[in-house]
Amino acid sequence: MAAVPGRSPQLAVWKFASCDGCQLTLLDCEDELLGIAERVEITHFLEASSAPGPGPYDLSLVEGSVTTAEDAERIRRIRAASRRLVTIGACATAGGVQALRNYADVAEFQATVYARPDYIETLATSTPISAHVPVDFELRGCPIDRGQLVEVITAYLAGRTPDVPAHSVCFECKRRGTVCVIVAHGTPCLGPVTHAGCGALCPAYNRGCYGCFGPSNSTNFPSFIPLLRRDGMETLDVVRVLRTFNTAAPEFEAAVRKELPG
């Protein structure tokens, strides 16, 4: 992420449809953030400063999904002004929980939620950033892991590819010494098909993983779904557990389509 000669690398953080949790993860880095601030100039980060800089930006971190026509236009402008663009969190990488609108009538939602739905301008779908512009790296999670975030930023500062694991949560359980809740207790768990990054937090407390980091790079749903059924999940339960934070992730979506072929 070589900067323009004579100035520090420019870092920008952008928000689209989201809860701000991933941006707060960056602020929660505390000591690490101070070290990063010594190496870069944070020129646009409205969660932390109301004085944005104009760019161009050497690295842009984007939180949130595209849910309006204005969003779609704005992300194209951000992409044009950014040398590197990294999406952070389930909303930016998979449409977020708001992508549940993709499977229903958005006009009905508007009429239910808003007193004057005619004032609301929105798209019928919530889509990840990669559906609209090229993305250099996707950082999963709801919210993201701060250690992985620091790794991504420092990797681009050093001019290398981020070292973020692509394996499943099951590897993290083994590394942590956590007994498998599927094998030991027959507890439904998405760990075998979910991307690592959380440190296997839920299985460590005898709860099944619910997929907040989205699908891992190698999923085998034809073998996995029968395990969920064996452990007591009906079709509707399977659909519900896959339609949460990463409902629009292609792997989860394809698995749900097979469960609901009609």
TAWO-V417786 format. One record per pair of residues at least 6 apart in sequence whose ideal C-beta (glycine too) atoms are under 7 Angstrom apart, sorted by the first residue. I is the first residue (numbers start at 1). J is the second residue. D is the distance in whole Angstrom. If there is no record, write none. Layout:
BEGIN
i = [I | I]
j = [J | J]
d = [D | D]
END
This chain:
BEGIN
i = [1 | 1 | 1 | 1 | 1 | 1 | 1 | 1 | 2 | 3 | 3 | 3 | 8 | 8 | 9 | 9 | 9 | 9 | 10 | 10 | 10 | 10 | 10 | 10 | 11 | 11 | 11 | 11 | 11 | 11 | 11 | 12 | 12 | 12 | 12 | 12 | 12 | 13 | 13 | 13 | 13 | 13 | 13 | 14 | 14 | 14 | 14 | 15 | 15 | 15 | 15 | 16 | 16 | 16 | 16 | 16 | 16 | 17 | 17 | 17 | 17 | 17 | 17 | 17 | 17 | 18 | 18 | 18 | 18 | 18 | 20 | 21 | 22 | 22 | 22 | 22 | 22 | 23 | 23 | 25 | 25 | 25 | 25 | 26 | 26 | 27 | 27 | 28 | 29 | 29 | 29 | 32 | 36 | 39 | 40 | 43 | 43 | 43 | 43 | 44 | 44 | 44 | 46 | 55 | 56 | 57 | 57 | 58 | 58 | 59 | 59 | 59 | 60 | 60 | 60 | 61 | 61 | 62 | 62 | 62 | 62 | 62 | 62 | 63 | 63 | 63 | 63 | 64 | 64 | 65 | 65 | 65 | 65 | 65 | 65 | 65 | 65 | 65 | 66 | 66 | 66 | 66 | 66 | 67 | 67 | 67 | 67 | 68 | 68 | 68 | 69 | 72 | 75 | 75 | 75 | 76 | 76 | 79 | 79 | 79 | 84 | 84 | 85 | 85 | 86 | 86 | 86 | 86 | 87 | 87 | 87 | 87 | 87 | 87 | 87 | 88 | 88 | 88 | 89 | 89 | 89 | 89 | 90 | 90 | 90 | 90 | 90 | 90 | 90 | 90 | 92 | 92 | 93 | 93 | 93 | 93 | 94 | 94 | 94 | 94 | 94 | 95 | 95 | 95 | 95 | 95 | 96 | 96 | 97 | 97 | 97 | 98 | 99 | 99 | 99 | 100 | 100 | 101 | 101 | 101 | 102 | 102 | 102 | 106 | 106 | 110 | 110 | 111 | 114 | 128 | 129 | 137 | 137 | 139 | 139 | 139 | 139 | 140 | 140 | 140 | 140 | 141 | 141 | 141 | 141 | 142 | 142 | 145 | 145 | 148 | 148 | 151 | 151 | 151 | 152 | 152 | 155 | 155 | 155 | 165 | 166 | 166 | 167 | 167 | 168 | 168 | 168 | 168 | 168 | 168 | 169 | 169 | 169 | 169 | 169 | 169 | 170 | 170 | 171 | 172 | 172 | 172 | 173 | 173 | 173 | 173 | 176 | 176 | 176 | 178 | 178 | 178 | 181 | 181 | 181 | 181 | 181 | 182 | 182 | 182 | 185 | 186 | 187 | 187 | 188 | 188 | 188 | 188 | 188 | 189 | 189 | 189 | 190 | 190 | 190 | 190 | 190 | 191 | 191 | 192 | 193 | 193 | 193 | 193 | 193 | 194 | 194 | 194 | 194 | 194 | 194 | 195 | 195 | 195 | 195 | 196 | 197 | 198 | 198 | 202 | 202 | 202 | 203 | 210 | 210 | 211 | 211 | 211 | 212 | 214 | 214 | 215 | 215 | 215 | 219 | 221 | 225 | 225 | 228 | 235 | 238 | 239 | 239 | 239 | 242 | 242 | 242 | 243 | 246]
j = [9 | 58 | 59 | 83 | 84 | 156 | 157 | 159 | 159 | 9 | 10 | 58 | 40 | 41 | 40 | 58 | 59 | 157 | 41 | 43 | 55 | 56 | 57 | 58 | 40 | 41 | 42 | 43 | 57 | 58 | 59 | 43 | 44 | 45 | 55 | 57 | 60 | 23 | 26 | 44 | 45 | 47 | 61 | 60 | 62 | 63 | 78 | 23 | 46 | 63 | 64 | 62 | 63 | 64 | 65 | 66 | 71 | 64 | 65 | 67 | 71 | 91 | 96 | 98 | 126 | 63 | 64 | 89 | 91 | 96 | 47 | 143 | 63 | 88 | 89 | 143 | 144 | 47 | 63 | 143 | 144 | 146 | 149 | 33 | 149 | 47 | 48 | 146 | 146 | 149 | 150 | 150 | 153 | 157 | 157 | 52 | 53 | 55 | 57 | 52 | 53 | 57 | 52 | 81 | 81 | 81 | 82 | 83 | 84 | 84 | 86 | 156 | 78 | 82 | 85 | 86 | 88 | 78 | 85 | 87 | 88 | 92 | 129 | 88 | 89 | 91 | 92 | 91 | 92 | 91 | 92 | 95 | 96 | 98 | 99 | 126 | 127 | 128 | 72 | 75 | 127 | 129 | 132 | 98 | 122 | 123 | 126 | 121 | 122 | 123 | 123 | 132 | 129 | 132 | 133 | 132 | 133 | 85 | 133 | 134 | 136 | 156 | 135 | 136 | 136 | 137 | 139 | 152 | 93 | 128 | 129 | 130 | 135 | 138 | 139 | 139 | 144 | 149 | 141 | 142 | 143 | 144 | 96 | 140 | 141 | 142 | 212 | 214 | 245 | 246 | 128 | 129 | 128 | 138 | 140 | 214 | 128 | 214 | 246 | 248 | 249 | 126 | 127 | 128 | 247 | 248 | 126 | 245 | 244 | 245 | 247 | 126 | 126 | 247 | 248 | 243 | 247 | 109 | 125 | 126 | 125 | 126 | 248 | 122 | 124 | 117 | 120 | 117 | 120 | 248 | 135 | 152 | 162 | 148 | 149 | 152 | 164 | 195 | 197 | 213 | 214 | 197 | 198 | 212 | 213 | 212 | 245 | 197 | 198 | 164 | 197 | 162 | 163 | 164 | 162 | 164 | 161 | 162 | 163 | 196 | 216 | 217 | 196 | 216 | 191 | 192 | 193 | 194 | 196 | 216 | 191 | 194 | 196 | 198 | 200 | 209 | 191 | 192 | 196 | 196 | 199 | 200 | 180 | 191 | 200 | 203 | 199 | 200 | 204 | 200 | 203 | 204 | 187 | 189 | 203 | 206 | 208 | 189 | 227 | 231 | 206 | 231 | 208 | 231 | 208 | 228 | 231 | 232 | 233 | 203 | 208 | 209 | 208 | 209 | 210 | 211 | 241 | 203 | 209 | 224 | 215 | 216 | 219 | 221 | 224 | 209 | 211 | 213 | 214 | 215 | 216 | 213 | 214 | 215 | 216 | 213 | 213 | 212 | 213 | 208 | 209 | 210 | 209 | 241 | 244 | 244 | 245 | 246 | 245 | 246 | 249 | 249 | 251 | 252 | 251 | 255 | 238 | 255 | 238 | 259 | 259 | 256 | 259 | 260 | 252 | 255 | 256 | 256 | 252]
d = [5 | 5 | 6 | 7 | 6 | 4 | 6 | 6 | 7 | 4 | 7 | 6 | 6 | 4 | 5 | 4 | 7 | 7 | 6 | 5 | 7 | 7 | 5 | 5 | 5 | 7 | 5 | 7 | 7 | 7 | 5 | 6 | 4 | 7 | 7 | 4 | 5 | 6 | 7 | 7 | 4 | 7 | 5 | 6 | 5 | 7 | 6 | 6 | 7 | 5 | 5 | 7 | 7 | 3 | 6 | 6 | 5 | 5 | 5 | 4 | 7 | 6 | 7 | 6 | 6 | 5 | 3 | 7 | 4 | 7 | 6 | 4 | 5 | 5 | 4 | 5 | 5 | 4 | 5 | 5 | 5 | 5 | 6 | 7 | 6 | 7 | 6 | 6 | 5 | 7 | 6 | 5 | 6 | 6 | 7 | 7 | 3 | 7 | 7 | 4 | 6 | 7 | 7 | 4 | 5 | 6 | 5 | 5 | 7 | 5 | 7 | 5 | 6 | 4 | 5 | 5 | 5 | 7 | 6 | 5 | 7 | 5 | 5 | 5 | 5 | 7 | 6 | 5 | 6 | 4 | 6 | 5 | 5 | 6 | 7 | 5 | 6 | 6 | 5 | 6 | 5 | 7 | 6 | 7 | 6 | 6 | 5 | 6 | 6 | 6 | 7 | 6 | 6 | 5 | 6 | 7 | 6 | 6 | 4 | 7 | 5 | 6 | 6 | 6 | 6 | 5 | 6 | 6 | 5 | 7 | 5 | 7 | 5 | 5 | 7 | 5 | 5 | 7 | 6 | 6 | 6 | 5 | 5 | 7 | 7 | 4 | 7 | 6 | 4 | 5 | 6 | 5 | 5 | 5 | 6 | 7 | 5 | 5 | 4 | 5 | 4 | 5 | 5 | 5 | 7 | 4 | 6 | 7 | 6 | 5 | 7 | 4 | 4 | 5 | 4 | 6 | 6 | 6 | 7 | 6 | 5 | 6 | 6 | 7 | 5 | 4 | 5 | 5 | 6 | 7 | 6 | 6 | 6 | 6 | 6 | 6 | 7 | 5 | 6 | 4 | 5 | 5 | 7 | 6 | 5 | 4 | 4 | 5 | 7 | 5 | 6 | 6 | 6 | 6 | 4 | 7 | 6 | 4 | 7 | 5 | 7 | 4 | 5 | 6 | 6 | 6 | 7 | 6 | 6 | 4 | 4 | 5 | 6 | 7 | 5 | 5 | 5 | 5 | 6 | 5 | 6 | 4 | 6 | 6 | 4 | 5 | 7 | 5 | 6 | 6 | 5 | 5 | 4 | 5 | 5 | 6 | 6 | 5 | 7 | 7 | 7 | 5 | 5 | 7 | 5 | 5 | 5 | 7 | 5 | 6 | 3 | 5 | 7 | 5 | 6 | 4 | 7 | 6 | 4 | 6 | 6 | 6 | 4 | 7 | 5 | 5 | 5 | 6 | 7 | 7 | 6 | 4 | 5 | 6 | 5 | 7 | 5 | 7 | 6 | 7 | 5 | 7 | 6 | 6 | 6 | 6 | 7 | 6 | 5 | 4 | 5 | 5 | 4 | 6 | 5 | 4 | 6 | 7 | 5 | 5 | 6 | 5 | 6 | 6 | 5 | 6 | 5 | 6 | 6]
END
